[in-house]
Amino acid sequence: MPINLRRVSELVDGSVTSAKLADGSVISSKIGVAAVISGKIAADAVGSSEIAANAVTSSELADNAVTTLKLGDGAVTGVKADGSIKTSYLVADDTTISYTGTVYSSEKELRFVKKAIDIPGGEIMVYAEAMASVGTTNIGIFFDAEITPRITLSTVGTGFELLEGTAYIGDLSNAAHSVNMRLRNLNAGVAYNKLIEMHSRV
């Protein structure tokens, strides 16, 4: 029985349109590496609703593929930003101090200016180095004349350990404020602090 074979020529540009493709007929496993380049994609052909979560990673983007001109206003928010660009330095003290006692003692006082425009989320981050001769050392972070710490950091380490905590200060007025760092050791040992650093969180 004779078999007739007919050569099929390559498809010309524009011969396959989206109207001729069934939904889900073209998937990533059917597309060769580098088969689709930017010159073959019409402007606005692919919107964010058509891209699966995590479908595009940094390793798949060419250098300078995404620039500020290609980002819409408000497209990048604090939630979407990398941790390294979510904070802004406010104030710090790198003096080593110690205190013996089970009741909080004010050992460092820092001052900063709070502006809602600079801290839109109203949250700050505090980093502090602390250690204890024995038992547990607490670092309490108090604002202005408050008697209850907004942040409490703890360590039982006998070598300096970097601790961190967050607090909401959106309720503070747009003005200069003091930050009191108080120390105590719950077991009547010696509490130590070296660095304390505060950042605003966007």
Secondary structure as UniProt FT lines:
FT   TURN            13..14
FT   HELIX           18..20
FT   TURN            23..24
FT   HELIX           28..30
FT   TURN            33..34
FT   HELIX           38..40
FT   TURN            43..44
FT   HELIX           48..50
FT   TURN            53..54
FT   HELIX           58..60
FT   TURN            63..64
FT   HELIX           68..70
FT   TURN            73..74
FT   HELIX           78..80
FT   HELIX           83..85
FT   STRAND          87..93
FT   STRAND          97..100
FT   STRAND          105..113
FT   TURN            116..118
FT   TURN            120..121
FT   STRAND          123..132
FT   STRAND          137..143
FT   TURN            144..145
FT   STRAND          151..155
FT   STRAND          161..168
FT   TURN            170..171
FT   STRAND          176..185
FT   TURN            186..187
FT   STRAND          190..201
//
